[in-house]
Amino acid sequence: MGYERQADFGTPEVKSDQQVTLTIDGREVTVPAGTTVMRAAAECGGSIPKLCATDSLNQFGSCRLCLVEIEGARGTPASCTTPVGPGMVVHTQTPRLEKLRKGVMELYISDHPLDCLTCSANNDCELQDQAANVGLRDVRYGYQGENHMGQDVDTSNPYFDFSPDKCIVCSRCVRACGETQGTFALTVDGRGFASKISAGQSGDDFLSSECVSCGACVQACPTSALMEKSVVEHGKPERAVVTTCAYCGVGCTFRAEMKGEQLVRMVPWKDGKANRGHSCVKGRFAWGYANHQDRILKPMIRDSIDQPWQEVSWEEALSYTAAKIKSIKETYGARALGGITSSRCTNEETFLVQKLIRGGFGSNNVDTCARVCHSPTGFGLSQAFGTSAGTQDFDSVMDADVILLIGANPTDGHPVFASRMKRRLRQGAKLIVIDPRRIDLVRSPHINAEHHLPLQPGTNVAVLTSIAHVIVTEGLADEAFIRERCDWDEYQDWARFVSDEKHSPEYLEAVTKVPAETVRQAARLYATGGNGAIYYGLGVTEHSQGSSTVMAIANLAMVTGNIGRRGVGVNPLRGQNNVQGSCDMGSFPHELSGYRHLSDSATRQMFEKDWGVSLDPEPGLRIPNMLDAAVDGTFRAIYIQGEDILQSDPDTHHVAAGLAAMDLVIVHDLFLNETANYATVFLPGSTFLEKDGTFTNAERRIQPVRKVMEPANGYADWEITQMLANAIGCDWNYTHPSEILDEIARLTPTFTGVSWERLEREGSLQWPVNEKFPDGSPIMHVDGFVRGKGKFVVTEYVPTDERTGPRFPLLLTTGRILSQYNVGAQTRRTANVVWHHEDVLEMHPTDAENRGLADGSWARLASRTGETTLRVVVTDRVAPGVVYTTFHHPATQANVVTTDYSDWATNCPEYKVTAVQVTPSNGPSEWQEEYNAQAERSRRIAHVEPAE
Amino acid sequence: MSSTQEKLRRMADQIATNLQARGHEEAVAATAEHIWKFWDPRMKAGIFADDLSVLTPIAREAIEKLKADAQQSAA
């Protein structure tokens, strides 16, 4: 598409069963009751001048530009705050209105720089548009009087500037910060002529304020007062392409706004059904990694990991790799080969990687990063409901009355969805937080959780079972729902189990450390407070009882009848952009796409016939088992697309030992990541801006990813996998990812109705999309569970084997921070480091004082597995006895400390519970220094002089 | 004994412990099914060849059942 602004109807859409008919400028218009005159006019093609109004924000009525005349009404009311009435006759253009608007606009312009020729807005300015719209031709007042010119520009934010002299104090930015983002960092400071937009407290600038740099204010600004630095630098974009963000599992839709091949800015797309026009600091601004100098653009090989890399042609890299693969297969058999699909790549790319491993390599040793994040979700929900995904769309939260949030920190991990959640909470929904840390949602501006259950890490199952105990023993179960929708006998067994006194909050308080009365109150609220919706994250899954916790959550939803309609449900907040999709695409070693087990011979035969190969009917190895087998010598080669297991997976020493033991490690990535230290083949990858395909977000929404520029490395990732497949003897001939999507649809019952053409037409689709659900499935299990009757699973609390003791008396739990993403490979290569340039250790004041540690002190963090050092942040956000850190920086390598304990059903690592000791330190440990030196050596690239 | 062998034992016992609330008979069947569905052949072979007496009763019976099934299919 070309470059034009999205249509702006001035005020938000109103939904109503009642319709109102009125006349605007002689045209009869029918709109839902409650719609404003401004919006009604816009919907019938009119355009009432406006400045303070925009359809993403509630009407404000301050600029006085949108005045209209209404027959029979006195004065000239503001159309943005006037609701339509039946039979109303509105005039939007009259000589009187023209005069009034000109007068208003003249006053605005009298205190605004007339530097349109050099202004970065370059005509993309609503103020300029409206001045033209009202026919303003001159300004009588001049600049001799007091004005706001020449004020200092606030350039503190790395991504946008604030120029106060261009500000018209329309408050759109202030309202966007509150209404859209829910941070309330901005305000109008002063009164009357002294009014000015202010970030935070007096003396703050944008960077030092509470601003989270989501960009909502910049997007709302009608002038260039708030403007992206990239637009200031490169100028106004010339074209825009709608695509999907490649950061978290929310899956925001953006307009990639381009000037030639230069990406100028990413702007959230109002029609995006996951984000509804909102964004966060990562998706909106942190795309600079795509052209970062560290990016590798040529294939490289080396004979051993102690040698420098040699840049080679694609042909040489592929033939070298293919020869190695064939040789290993011949010597050790197909089961010595495997690979890892990427949750950052598209569905089509992921599908091809697992096809290459199953059909080309000949083994089922394929896994994906979901192994270390949400594999328990897949297992647990398939047991309870019959499908491995969340039950709702994101919009559903706006119908929730009680939100139970467990083991998730959406304001950091899923910020755009967190803003929707906060909006609903401000409307009056109640919040229960179950988390060892006092996350922001427990208490932040206009948000105050009804109950916070600061449980001891590792006791999720105990807490959830005690909530179930209260619901069942206090007679709060929804028996009618259970009898109709669930297996009654199984329910009775489960109810007997949870009713046992040993599952009461009072009995378990010693284990969970949560006051019994708080548990009882939370249980009553969830069971009786109206629509109850559960949202959860990795604080649920990354435990030795991750799968049990997911099933315990499903039990709670079923016992209270909170499933199968809007406002309720079980909602896993998936981590990476396409982790749902990578699971859907058959990335797990035991199943084919659509979650069908390999032992199902009919399914297996369907794939065999389509692919022209025979498939191994036995399950393959999971990632941790691959590493074990590598150490044992039975697993010799791995192809890793878009994952950095050395940094992201637990017990770094063991991961390194596994990788070092292999004969061939192929890393296919944007950067020489930590895993590449152990690779002998590097295939340069492409960014999400450089390819077509689809991502599937946490609400099962399949969304198009569109190429906005040519791949700097020469090929999209799906092409590289195809070249590798053909180099080992496959005969693949895909010319576009749409053909791969057709194959997925052909082989996957939940994708039958999905095609590239349909996604182009409809924007997105939520699976299942098939004969039974031709338009997709925003809400699942509406008339019945996928598996038939909902299954109550008895979930006994089993303490983790990881125990504290005299040597390791503290519990470490790990997580994420807003500005960084996963291993930080992308975000560390952007200006986001200004907010988080190193991993730090959060520690309670009592624990810090006992160890002689102060804010900023270096500390040694040691577990039974390993140790590292990092700086301490003293905070009561964590409870005594608990410490917390992130894993975004390889300099820290937090996973050198985490253990190989894992979920009983899926081997998802227990990142959230590690017994540790913290002691004062002088700086980086010997191991860290050795590691950094080794990494530096491993990244050497031998530059060969070109032949004469 | 390799560390992998130790891990296999731990995994089998962990599965059994988490399923034991279903009652002994069902837990044995569920443990066996879980291992059959999710373990790679070399992992199964590893635990089959191990000293099963060190396992918890549910895990041990589950592995014995799987071994018997495997022998039956091979015959």
Interface residues (C-beta under 8 A of the other chain):
Chain A: R335 N364 N365 F497 S544 Q545 S547 S548 P589 H590 H597 S599 E618 P619 G620 L621 R622 N625 D628 A629 V631 D632 T634 V794 T795 E796 V798 D801 D900 W904 A905 T906 N907
Chain B: S2 S3 T4 K7 R10 M11 Q14 I15 T17 N18 Q20 A21 R22 H34 K37 F38 W39 D40 P41 R42 M43
